[in-house]
Amino acid sequence: MTRRVPSSLALRQQAQPQAQGSSSPFSTAASASASSASASASASASASVSFAPTPALSASKHFVIADMDGRPPLDNRACVSCISKLSPSEVCQVNWHVDTDNACRLCAVRDLKPEAFTKPFCDFLRENPTIFHTVEYFKTKLRQSGYVELPARDSWADKIQPGGKYWVTRNGSSIIAFAVGKSYKPGSGVGMIAGHIDALTARLKPVSKKPTAAGYVQLGVAPYAGALNQTWWDRDLSIGGRVIVRDEKTGKTSSKLVQLDWPIAKIPTLAPHFGVGMMGQNNPETQAVPIIGLDSSDGSNSELLGSPGSFVNNQPPKLVKLIAKELGITSYDSIVNWELELFDSQPATVFGLDKEFITAGRIDDKLCSWSALLGLLHSTERDSDSYIKLVALFDDEEVGSLLRQGARGNFLPLTVERIVEALNPTTYGPGLIGQTFAKSFLLSADVSHAGHPNFLGNYLPEHIPKLNVGLVVCTDSNAHMTTDAVSSAILHRVADLCGAKLQNFQIRNDSRSGGTVGPMLSSAMGCKTADAGLPQISMHSIRATCGALDPGLGVQLFKGFLDFWEQVDAEWE
């Protein structure tokens, strides 16, 4: 018997306001594998699309979270029930054929199946290698979900309302998104998740052009945090970031994002025949200089692309031409400056016998940040919610959070104060903001250490987190972490309510603990705080490993925290 395929129009006509999609299993292997060619094409397409919907025009919630927009329809399998809830533009991007091996992605996201988030997270890592691309990605997701931008330079008076959803950025490298409860009351608290989106990298120097050596064109770069370590040698490196451009006709200055999608640089090792061990101490200034091309000339006739004193004259001419071509820039003098960096060009992917791992660059800490933002988008909107749900993602954590876009700055506390002021213009004051912080809770989310099978002696036997289990609650007796008995009890209560599992970690007494944004933010705002994050191995390597289910397990816990914070807070005396 021939089966009739319902048309998109018929599916829309059949949609019921309260219809619920049926639960369906989701194949991890199917979700994690994708054609690199199609992924590259979709990445280019998504980079050129600009979204600016209002809340009334927001895309379908689970369609956005599943990251199906712009993807090949073959990868976007959905059941008839879920398709009936999509907009016409979304319907044409899905494949209604589902089976045991290729189940409905929308059902899987709705039901918080951890494996449903593996492929979206890998795609996110592959397509957004720099912090500027990451913030732009989050802005697109927020727009699609009905969030509205609040420019920091504008007044927020009369712009924030109960039930509204908003975001604000700083420097293009930090972002705060929040949703105000529909039943907001003066003095209500804020359920906050804070993390960081910067990662170890190598940034181009102000003068990145270097003299030709042995016929090689080299690039002057400086390590950000602990980059250019041994794991960076012989890696295929590409380049991306933001370029500051001045329109010569209007005189207006703007920034443009650029990302080269093939390797252009490598830091070569020295052959062992020379008797020098490459895994020892190497000079990061003279021995970790990337090569980016060949030049047989003696360098005496150096090409100048710009007028005297132009920024581009201090950069490798071929690189300037390449960046200008990618951005469609015809006048090199219009390039005022840039912030470009090198990154591992090998795409994020799954590995292991059962594809149970993710290997990728920049997992620390795109992992918790991505999961937290999606947890906010996935959070339940109730008419009774009276508090504010907020996710803050910062730059500069790896170098101490000292700059204005870092967590040690005033970005988060000032944003909360402006929110409270906009919601309470006639009663705002120190008493109201103090009451707000006293009723608030901060979950400081940063990656933690999974147990390493070859170095178990470096761990406390009772504190060996595992991959694909759940978030790790981190404690430190020297206040590098913020978790105490109260905040730990709150997190475990949240985990009970949302069905998540938690693990414990504390560093050995003879080892050094890392730090997070938690201590600086909790001391600035005075709110209860706990540190917890998803585990990984090979931390601070150019390429690290986490569990394939960990991104989804993070979404589950972060969504649970934002959904249940008000209830848990009411349980405390």
Stockholm file with secondary structure:
# STOCKHOLM 1.0

chainA/1-573         MTRRVPSSLALRQQAQPQAQGSSSPFSTAASASASSASASASASASASVSFAPTPALSASKHFVIADMDGRPPLDNRACVSCISKLSPSEVCQVNWHVDTDNACRLCAVRDLKPEAFTKPFCDFLRENPTIFHTVEYFKTKLRQSGYVELPARDSWADKIQPGGKYWVTRNGSSIIAFAVGKSYKPGSGVGMIAGHIDALTARLKPVSKKPTAAGYVQLGVAPYAGALNQTWWDRDLSIGGRVIVRDEKTGKTSSKLVQLDWPIAKIPTLAPHFGVGMMGQNNPETQAVPIIGLDSSDGSNSELLGSPGSFVNNQPPKLVKLIAKELGITSYDSIVNWELELFDSQPATVFGLDKEFITAGRIDDKLCSWSALLGLLHSTERDSDSYIKLVALFDDEEVGSLLRQGARGNFLPLTVERIVEALNPTTYGPGLIGQTFAKSFLLSADVSHAGHPNFLGNYLPEHIPKLNVGLVVCTDSNAHMTTDAVSSAILHRVADLCGAKLQNFQIRNDSRSGGTVGPMLSSAMGCKTADAGLPQISMHSIRATCGALDPGLGVQLFKGFLDFWEQVDAEWE
#=GR chainA/1-573 SS CCCCCCCHHHHHHHCCTTCCCCCCCCCHHHHHCCCHHHHHHHHHHHHTCCCCCCGGGCCCHHHHHTTCTTSCGGGCBCCHHHHTTSCHHHHTTCBCCCCSSSCCHHHHHHTTCGGGGHHHHHHHHHHCCSHHHHHHHHHHHHHHTTCEECCTTSCCTTTCCTTCEEEEEETTTEEEEEEECTTCCTTCCEEEEEEECCCCEEEEEEEEECCCBTTEEEEEEEEETTCSSGGGTTCCEEEEEEEEEECTTTCCEEEEEEECSSCCBBCCCCCGGGSCCTTSCCCTTTSSCCEEEECCSCSSSCCCCSSTTCGGGGSCHHHHHHHHHHHTCCCGGGEEEEEEEEEECSCCEEESTTSCEEEESCHHHHHHHHHHHHHHHHSCCCTTCCSEEEEEEESCGGGTSCSTTSTTSSHHHHHHHHHHHHHCTTTCSHHHHHHHHHTCEEEEECCEECCCTTCGGGSCTTCCCCTTTCEEEECCTTSSSCCCHHHHHHHHHHHHHHTCCEEEECCCTTSCCCCCSHHHHHHHHCCEEEEEECEEBSTTSSSEEEETTHHHHHHHHHHHHHHHHHHHHHTCC
#=GC SS_cons         CCCCCCCHHHHHHHCCTTCCCCCCCCCHHHHHCCCHHHHHHHHHHHHTCCCCCCGGGCCCHHHHHTTCTTSCGGGCBCCHHHHTTSCHHHHTTCBCCCCSSSCCHHHHHHTTCGGGGHHHHHHHHHHCCSHHHHHHHHHHHHHHTTCEECCTTSCCTTTCCTTCEEEEEETTTEEEEEEECTTCCTTCCEEEEEEECCCCEEEEEEEEECCCBTTEEEEEEEEETTCSSGGGTTCCEEEEEEEEEECTTTCCEEEEEEECSSCCBBCCCCCGGGSCCTTSCCCTTTSSCCEEEECCSCSSSCCCCSSTTCGGGGSCHHHHHHHHHHHTCCCGGGEEEEEEEEEECSCCEEESTTSCEEEESCHHHHHHHHHHHHHHHHSCCCTTCCSEEEEEEESCGGGTSCSTTSTTSSHHHHHHHHHHHHHCTTTCSHHHHHHHHHTCEEEEECCEECCCTTCGGGSCTTCCCCTTTCEEEECCTTSSSCCCHHHHHHHHHHHHHHTCCEEEECCCTTSCCCCCSHHHHHHHHCCEEEEEECEEBSTTSSSEEEETTHHHHHHHHHHHHHHHHHHHHHTCC
//
